Structures are given as C-alpha cells and as structure tokens.
Amino acid sequence: MYLSEPNQCSETASRGVSVPEPSVCDVIVIGGGPAGSTVATRLAEKGWHVVLFEKDRHPRFHIGESLLPLSLPLFEQLGVLDQVEKIGVRKYAAEFWSAEHGKCAAFRFARALDPSHPYAYHVKRADLDHLLLQNSVERGVIVKEGCRVESVNLDIAAGCEVTVGDSDGRTQRWRGRFLVDASGRDTFLSHRLGLKTRNRRHNSAAMFGHFRGVRRHAGEAAGNISIYWFQHGWFWMIPLQDDIMSIGAVCWPYYMKQRRQDLRDFFLSTLAMSPDVQARIEDAELVTEVSATGNYSYQSRSIFGPRHLLVGDAFTFIDPVFSTGVHLALTGAFIGADAVDAALRQPRQAERHLRAYERRVRRGLKTFSWFIYRITTPAMRDLIMYPRNILGVEQAIVSLLAGDLFGNTRIGLRLLLFRFFYYITVLGAPRENFAAYRRRRRNVMTE
C-alpha cells in the first residue's frame, strides 16, 4: 500500500490531472534526460510504480544532438519515432575531414552490415529530452520537475530512501525498493559514494555553440555530421532545424589552459585553425553563448549495488566523436530496465541480473573506447581516410558508427580484423605513430 504526503515540487501529470504523490514507490529515478525518462518509461510499462525527479524544468538546453541509426528501433518501441522525425534533421552519413590528407571520407549508414536503418537524426536536445520526459508521463511515470535529490540512504531494509528539495527550499523523504541513477554528468551516486574516477586512458575538454547561416552540403549530404581533425583535437558540425548548426571543439586540456582571451573569442580563433571549418562559417552568426566543459572523460568504479543501478553518463563518459551519448543512454536504459524488473521480481537472483546488465554495458563501452582512444593517431586517420572493405571490414566500421553493438549483427571478428590492419599500419610508420602515442600519453595525464 502506498502512503500519500503533500509535496511542493512541480508535477507534470497525465491529462492535466493532479495525481496524489505517494511517499513510497517501487522505483526512484534520478534525472530526466534520455536515460532517466527511458528507464522510467520501460519500468512503468512493466507495471512498476515509478517516480522520477528532475532538478531542472524542461525544455532546457543540452549538448549531444546527433543520434545513431540503431537508436531508431528504440524510439519506435517507446512510441515516439514519429515525433522524433518531426523535430529532427536526417543524417545519412558520418564524414571525417583531414587537412593532412586533403580529403573527406564519408561513411554512409546504408553500407552497414545490416542496412535496414540507413539514417539517423540530429535533434535539439531540449526538444528530444522534453519529448521523452512527456512520453514517460503518458506511460504512467510520476515526474517531478524542479526537484533536486539532495541525499540518499541505500541501507534501508526495504530498499532506499532519498531526500528531495524543491526550488523553494522545502524537503521531503521518499522511499523506493530500487534506485536508478540517471543523473548524467552530475554523477549523483558515483560522486557521493566516492566511486567517480578520472579516465586515465582519455582526457579532453570541449567548447561549443550554435550558429545560424553555416554553409551546408547539397542534397542528401546536407544532414551529414562532419568531423574535422586539427592539431589540438577535433571539431564537430551538426546540422539542426531552423538553419542552426551546432559546432564544437573537443581539445586536449593543455590547449584549453592556454586561453588568455574571453571564451567566445578563444572559440572563434580555435575554429579558424581549420580552413575547411572557417570556409563554412565565414558568413554565419553565432546565436548562443559559447559554453565550455572540462572533466570530459570519467568513469565509476561500480555500475550497480544491491538496490541501485547507474545508467548512461551517470556511470561513464568518454568522448563524443562517434555521437554515442544518447544511444548508450537509451540502450543502457532498455537493458537496465529489464535488469531492475528481474531483480525486483526475483530478489534472490538480483545480483545475477544486475551483473548481466554490467557485462553488456561494459562490452559495448570497451568496443567504442578502443576506437575513441586512437581516433587522433596517424594510423587511424590513414585507415579512415582510405577505407577498404576487405572481408567486410569497412561495413563493420559503418555498423559501429551506426551503434550496432548490442544487436545480432556479427561484427566482432571484422572489428578484430580492423585492429590487425591498424597495428600493421602503425608498424608501417613506427616513428610517426610512436611520437603520436607519446604525445597522447602526456596529454592524457594533463590535469
């Protein structure tokens, strides 16, 4: 039986009806981004009473606007694919530009081993996140916006307890049988449990903004995501609706520490380091403030406990070069919801179900990470600029870029073969690649 208590946090209620808010539920979800709203939706569909706390009020700005083709079946299962289509720009390929090679290599998703999802979308995250949160309400989740979880007790005999505060300073306690941390880069549980660590294999920072009037490609290629390498990292260019282009620079921390001017001017001078990028923005207008973030790569030493689970960026974040953020959040939320559901229904086997979730998530992250850690090396650039489909290797790379790491497509052996080609390429130019390796090691260790 659920007990009811008054609550001052603003509530998004289905059909505009105010729903009495119990102080006890089955699952508490922290965070209303894609991971939180999706895991909450899936658990509510499985019959659990779910309460989600979001510190902000949607819509709110967020970076990470490029989606992957293998996210589309997940949107379809959530019942929002048509809505995503309406707010999105179709993306048929990911293209990599190298000034050193003087060329561009485009990887069309239609060339994946499974060509059934030949495109994805770019979306304004404020719109996507709001859409997904509203969908969770329609599926029975009680969503409380403007409510920040301030503390948690995971030692309650029947589950867990959180203390929640609203924007007026009022607090309440809520109890649940299980807690899902989908707090994103806030890393709520990982931070409080002392589990958050710097990723010692990667280290980067970013600055970004939105432009209007950026030169776009013609035809179907107008929606391509463009990645440009430069001497201090790489740039992204993501076409959005309303003639908006999201542009960002992901850099080694040493470069960010060189800044002696205001952030806007530093960002624009950084973009000017790429003639190809500069040519596309020469008539464009910066229409947002420039934002910057450090501590871009981190991880938690643990992804679950007896009564809690971490999903999406609340667990780890590496680098956005392959646009994996939303896809990993959605995939982790689907897998995580199944694990939580099984753990609640079979308490004696809860650890087994949660460990199965951990294995799948870590396996996908490990595969992406191997490529991300090497994306700026001379050998990787050569292989990307001159792709060869020997034994389906190029198609496997396209499948990787499409997010096909959790399905039934057998790409493992082909990706292993790509690694073999990579190391052969390294041996073909050992001095250049070893020098790049040493530079990267120094950059990774930069605090």
N, C-alpha and C positions, 0 to 999 in steps of 0.2 A: 504494500500500500504506500502511495506517495503522500508526503505531508506538504502542505502549502504554506508559504510565507510571502508577505508582501516584498516587492523588490522595486527599487527606483531606477534600475538600468532601463534604457530604452529598449523596446522589444519590437522585432519585426514579426508580425503574426499573420498566418494564412487567412485569406479572405477578409483582412482588416479587422478581425475579431481579436480582442484581448484575451489571451489564454492564461488562466491561473498558473503561476510559476511554482512548481514544487521545489523544495529544498533538497529532495532526494531524487536521483535518476539512475539509469543504468550506466550511461557513458557520458563523461565530461570531455569536451573537445576544446582545446585552447587554440584559437586562431581561425580566422575566417577567410584565408586565402584559398587557392585551389586545393591544396592538400586537406585542409580542415573541412571545407564545405563538402568535398567529395567523400571523405571517410564518414562524415556525419550523415550524409545522404544515404550512403550504402548501408550503414548500420540501422538507420531508421527504416529503410526498406526491408530489412531483415526482422523487423518487429521490436527493436530496442528503443527505449525512451532516451533520447539524446538531447543534451543541452550544449550549445556552442557559445563560447564567449569570445568576442572580438573587441579589441581595445579601441579601434577606430570606428568611424561610420562610413559605410560605402555609399557611393563610389569614392575611392581615394587613389592617388597616383601610386603606381608601382612600375618598376622596370622589369624587363624579361618578356618582351612582346611577341617573340617568334615561337610558333608551335611546331610540332613534328607530325608527319602523316599518321603514325601509329597511335597518336592521341585521338584521332577522329572516331575510331570504334568505341573508345571510352566515353567520348561526348555523346555518342549515339545511345549507349547504354544508360547514360544519365538523363537522356531525353532532351538534350539541349543543342544537338548538332545543327538544326535549322537556325537557331538563334545565333550560334557562333558564326555561321555562314553570313548572316546579315551584318555582323559587326566587323567582319574580317576582310583582309586582302589575300587573295590566293597566292600561294607560294609554291612554284613548281620545281624549284631547284635551289641548291646552295652553291654559291660561286666564291672561289678563292682567287684573289688578285695578288700577284707577285711582281713588284717593280724590278726585282733582281732578274726574273726570268722574262720580263716584258710581255706577260700574257695573263690570261684569265682561264681558269678551269672550272667549268660548271658541271655539277653532279645532279642530273635530273632524277627525281624520285621514281619516275616511271621505269627507270632501269634497275630498280631494286629486284632482288631475287623473288620477292612477292610484289608484283606490280599493281596489286588491286587498290593501292592507296597512292595515287600519283601526285598528290598535292597536300599541302597543309595550309595554315593561315597565319597571318600576322594580325594581332589584335591589340588595341589599347587595353592594358591590364586593368585599368579602372572599370572598363565595361565588362570584361570577361569575369573578373572576380565578383563584381556585383551580380552578374547573371547567375553564376554558380551558387552564390550565397542565397539569392532569392529562390533558386531551384530547391535548395535544401529545406527552406521553409515550406514550400509546396509539398515536399515529401514527408513532412511531419516533424522536422527538427525545430526545437525552440532556439531561436537565435537572439542573442542579447548583444547589441552593439553598444559601443561606448563604455564597455565594462572590461576592466583590466584585472586579470588574475594576479594577485599580489603574493600569495604564498600557497604552499601545498604540503599536505601531510600524507605520505604514502604508507603509513604504518597503521591506518585504521583497519580494524579486524575485518570489516565487511567490504573494504575497498580503499577509497581515498577521499580526501577532503581538501577543498580549496577555499581560500578567502578571496573574495571578489570586491573590488571597489569601483564605483562609478565616477563620472566626471565631477560630481558634487561632493565627493569625499565620503559617501556612505558606503558601508561594507556589509557583506553577508557571507555566510558559510554555506557551501554546497557539498553534498556527498554523492559519490557515484561508486559503482562497482569497478569501473575501469576508467583510466585517464589516457587520452590521446593528446600528445603534444604536437601540434602543427603550427607552432608559433613562428616559423620561418627563421630569419636571421636574428630574431630576439633570443632564440635557443633557450627557452624558458627553463626546461628541466635540466638540460645539459649544463647550463650555467650554474644553476642552484645546487646541483649535485656534484659540482666540480669535475664534470666529465668532458668539458669542451677543451679541445687542444688545437693548436695551430697545425695545419697540414705541413709537415716537414718535407713533403715532396713537391709542394707547389706553393707559390706566394704571389699574389697580384693585387692590384688596386684598379679602380675604374672611375671615370668621369663621363658624364653623358648629358644629353639634352635633346629637345625636339626642334626640328627646323621645318619651315614651310618654303616650298618652291625649289626643292632639291631636284636636280635633273634625274629623271628616271629612264630606265631602258625602254625600248619599244616592244610592243606586243606582249606576248605571254611572259617574257622575261622581266616585265615591269615589277612583278611581285617578288623577284628573287631576293634572298638575303645575300648581302655582299660582305665578304671578309677581306680586309686589306692588311697585309703584313707591313710593319715598319720597324725601324731599328730598336725601338723600345717596347714593342709588343704588337698589338693588332687593333684594327678598328672594325666596328660593325656598322652597317647601314640597313635599316629595317623599314620598308615602306608601310605606312599606315593609311587609313582613310582620311579624307578631307585634306589631301595634299600635304600630309605630315610625314616626316621621315625621322625615325629615332636613330640617333648617331651616338656612338660611344667609343671610348678608347680604353682598352684594358692594357695596363702597363706594369712593368716591374716597379716595385716600391721605390727603388733608388731614384727613378726618374721623377716620381711624384714629389720626392723630398727636395728636388732641385727648384721647385716653384718659388719664384720671387715676385710674382705679379698676382693680381686677383684671379680667381678661378676661371672666370669667363674668358679673359684674355689668354690665360695659360692653355685652356682647352682649345681655343681657336688657333693658337700658334702651334699646338700639337697636331691638329688636323692638317695644317699647312705642310707638315713634313711628308705627306703623301700627295704627289702631284695628281694622282687619279682621284683621290677624295676631294682635293681642292677644286678640281675642274667641275665636279658635280655640285659643289655648294657655292660657287662663286656668285650666283645670283640669288642665293637663298637667304632667309631671315631666321635667326634664332628666336623662337617664340616662347621658350620656357627659361627658367633659371637653370644654370648648369649645376648639376649635383655630382658629388664625389663620394666614394666609399672605399674604405680600406678593409683590412682583415678579410679579404675576399675568399680565402680558402681556409676552411676549418673542418673539423670533424669531432664527433663524440666518441668516447671510448666504448660506449654501450648504446644499443638501439632499443632495448626493452628491459623491463623488470617484471616482477610478479603481477603488478597491477597497472603497468603503464607501457606505452609504446611511443616511439618517436617516428614522425613521418616527414618526408620532404626535407626542406632546408633546416628544419629543427634538428636533424641528425647530421647532415654534412652539406657542404657546398664546395665545388672545385673551381670551375671556370665556365663561363657561358659560351665558349667558342662554338659548341655544337648545339646550342639552344635547347639544352636538356632539362632546364629547370622545371617548367610546367609539366613536361612529360614524366619526369621522375616523380614529381609530386602526385600526379594523377595515378600513375602505375602503383606507387607505394601505397596510396590511399586505397585502391582496389584490393591489393594483396593484404594490406594491413587490416581492412575491414573484415575480410574473410578470417584472418587470424584472430582478431578480437572476438568475432562471433563464435568461432570454435572454442576459444578459451573460456568464454562465458558459459557455453553450453556443456563443455567438458572440463571442468576446473582441474581435475586430476591430470589431464593431459595438456594443460595450458602451456607449459614450457615447451613442449614439443611443437605445438602450433606456432608459437612465437619465434622459436628458433628457425622454423621453416621459412617464416617471413624474413628473418635476418639473412639467411643464406641467399635467397633470391635477390634481395635488395643489394647486398654486398657484391654479388656476382655481376649484376648489371653495372654497378658503380666501378668495379675493377676493370671491366672491359672498356668503358668510356675513358677511365682515368689513364690507361696506358697510352692512348692516342693524345689526350689532352696534355700530358706531361712532355710530349715530344713534338707538339704542333709547331713550335718555332725552330726546330732543328733543321739544318740544311738537308739532311737525308729525307725528312718527312716532307719538306717543301718540294723537293725534286719528285717524290712519288706522287704527290697530289697534283703537281703541275703537269706531269706526264703519266697519267693513269694507264694501266694496261689490264685488260680483262683476262689474264691468264688463269684458267681453271675457275673463272667466275669471281676472281678477287675484287675487281672493280665493282661488280654488282654487290658484293658483300659489304664494301665500304659505303655504297649508297644505302644499303639496308641499315647499316649502323647509323648513318646520318638521318635516316627516317625513324629511328628509335626502335628498330626491330631486335630487341634483346630479350624480350620476355615472352615471345610467341613461339610458334612451332617451326619457323624457318631455320634451317640448319646452316648457320653462318660461322660457327665456331672454327671448323677446320680451315675455311677460307681466310678468316681473320688471322689464324695461326700462320698460314702461308704468307700473308701480307707482312707479318712480323719477320719472317725469314727474309723476305725481299728487303725489308727495312735494314736489317743488320748487314746484309750483303752491300747495300748502298752505303752504309756507314764505313765499311771496310774499303770501299772504292775511293773514299776521300777521308782517310783517317785523321789527318792533321786538322782539317777544317771542322770536322764533326767533334773531335775531342776538344778543340778550343771552344766550340759552342756548348759542349757539355760542362766544361769548367765555368764558363760564364753563367750558365743557368744555375749551377750549384751555388755560386756566390750570390746570385740574385734571390734564390730561394731562401737562403739563410739571412737575408737582409730583414731586419725587424722594422 
